[in-house]
Amino acid sequence: MDIAGDDLSIPTSLPPTLSSKLVEAMLKTTWIKGVIERESDREFFYYTSKEAQDSWNDVGWSEQNAAEMIHVISEPSLITIVHERDDLDVEKLHHICSGKRISKLGTNITHDK
């Protein structure tokens, strides 16, 4: 699958699986009808709807569906988010991945280095 878009690379002190799950939770609160397609516990595709997932699976990237999928890859010390969205809350993503106290996702999580 060809994926185009902006690569947003965010340094993180969180374990890769945790940072991946936190980004997933944030995306779910933003696009509640979203669909997750997991590649592994550290990598997933988030489609903003079932229709968006079907479009990507049927035709791949197109100008019509480009902004409807977000690719998330979590590695030690870094999480990369590939997207073509103008409305992605980059500041919130940086805050989530920083390992600081998180309360907007319905749970409080702290991470000490």
C-alpha positions in Angstrom: 0.0 0.0 0.0 1.4 3.4 -1.0 1.1 5.9 1.8 1.9 9.6 1.3 1.7 12.4 3.7 3.5 14.3 6.4 5.8 12.3 8.8 5.3 13.6 12.3 8.1 12.2 14.5 7.7 12.7 18.2 10.4 11.8 20.8 9.0 9.8 23.7 10.2 8.3 26.9 7.3 5.9 27.0 7.5 2.2 26.1 6.5 1.7 22.4 3.3 -0.3 23.2 2.1 2.3 25.7 2.8 5.3 23.4 1.0 3.4 20.6 -2.1 2.7 22.8 -2.2 6.4 24.0 -2.2 7.7 20.4 -4.8 5.1 19.5 -7.0 6.3 22.4 -6.6 10.0 21.3 -7.6 9.1 17.7 -10.6 7.2 19.0 -11.8 10.3 20.9 -11.4 12.4 17.8 -12.9 10.1 15.2 -15.3 7.9 17.2 -16.4 5.9 14.2 -12.8 5.1 13.4 -11.5 1.6 12.5 -8.1 0.2 13.6 -6.1 -2.1 11.5 -3.2 -3.5 13.5 0.0 -4.6 12.0 1.6 -5.3 15.4 1.4 -4.0 18.9 3.6 -1.1 17.8 2.1 -0.3 14.4 -1.4 0.4 13.2 -3.5 2.2 10.6 -6.4 4.3 11.9 -9.2 4.9 9.4 -11.7 7.7 10.2 -14.6 5.4 9.3 -15.4 1.9 7.9 -16.0 3.6 4.5 -12.5 5.1 4.6 -11.0 1.7 5.4 -12.9 0.1 2.5 -11.8 2.8 0.1 -8.1 2.3 1.1 -8.4 -1.4 0.8 -10.2 -1.2 -2.6 -8.1 1.5 -4.3 -5.2 2.4 -2.1 -4.3 6.1 -1.8 -6.4 8.6 -3.7 -7.0 12.3 -3.4 -10.4 11.6 -2.0 -9.4 9.3 0.8 -5.8 10.5 1.6 -6.8 12.3 4.7 -9.0 9.5 6.0 -6.1 7.2 7.2 -3.4 7.8 9.8 -0.4 5.4 10.0 1.2 5.1 13.5 4.6 3.4 14.1 5.9 3.3 17.7 9.6 2.6 18.3 11.8 3.0 21.3 12.3 6.7 21.9 10.2 7.7 18.9 6.6 7.6 17.6 6.0 8.4 13.9 2.6 9.4 12.6 2.1 9.6 8.9 -1.0 11.7 7.9 -2.5 14.1 5.5 -4.9 15.8 7.9 -5.1 19.5 8.5 -7.0 19.1 11.8 -4.7 16.6 13.6 -3.9 18.0 17.1 -0.2 17.9 16.9 0.3 19.7 20.2 -1.9 17.1 22.0 0.1 14.3 20.4 3.4 15.8 21.6 1.9 16.1 25.1 0.6 12.5 25.1 3.9 11.0 23.8 6.1 13.1 26.1 5.3 10.8 29.1 3.8 13.6 31.2 0.7 13.1 33.2 -2.3 12.4 31.0 -5.8 13.0 32.1 -7.8 13.9 28.9 -8.1 10.3 27.8 -10.2 9.3 30.8 -7.4 7.9 32.9 -4.4 9.3 34.6 -1.0 7.8 33.7 2.4 8.9 34.8 5.7 7.7 33.6 8.9 8.3 35.4 12.2 7.9 33.6 
